[in-house]
Amino acid sequence: DSGVTQTPKHLITATGQRVTLRCSPRSGDLSVYWYQQSLDQGLQFLIQYYNGEERAKGNILERFSAQQFPDLHSELNLSSLELGDSALYFCASSVGRGVDTEAFFGQGTRLTVV
Amino acid sequence: GQQLNQSPQSMFIQEGEDVSMNCTSSSIFNTWLWYKQDPGEGPVLLIALYKAGELTSNGRLTAQFGITRKDSFLNISASIPSDVGIYFCAGPTNTGNQFYFGTGTSLTVIP
């Protein structure tokens, strides 16, 4: 158990809908990262938050947004969902601010868009 | 965007054999991380490397940060069935604001 908790574990929704994925980082970790893993794209870094502020941005679509709350949990919002958004979404957390610090991953949320 | 290429893409080996895999990039990396992912699970950090030329071990695993800072190697000695999984290299660009995972090496260990 990495200490990073993601909910829900599975999500099935229709195209055009909006969903929210939730992540609780390890105790003491200030950074939260979001990743998307699909068969054709591999693991793609989406975004990082550090202590409530956006720190780094990767290949995140405009239809996607994230935030980190004062209690350090984070949410990833995916809107106007398309079939191609079906993937595993991972959250990771680390103590440090830089993206080169060692991150611990949650078990992921499997999103299926039908 | 940046791509970390891993080879081989997949490996099928007998239990007890040693394994070598590598990761190459067209850009310089300041940090190399090696992760293992089991089916249905998130990646788990195995080894972190922070200096060019650094050689680090974690049990039967040994990883090296290439001198050019554009590659890294992971070796597993005396493989066992629980080594099965997908191994990823990963790291930030030297600007530090993007993080990339490699294409992965899938390892199958035959008992």
Interface residues (C-beta under 8 A of the other chain):
Chain A: S2 V4 Y33 Y35 G42 L43 Q44 F45 Q48 R55 A56 K57 G58 N59 F90 A92 G98 V99 D100 E102 A103 F104 F105 G106 Q107 G108
Chain B: G1 N30 T31 L33 Y35 G40 E41 G42 P43 V44 L45 A48 F88 A90 G91 P92 G96 N97 Q98 F99 Y100 F101 G102 T103 G104
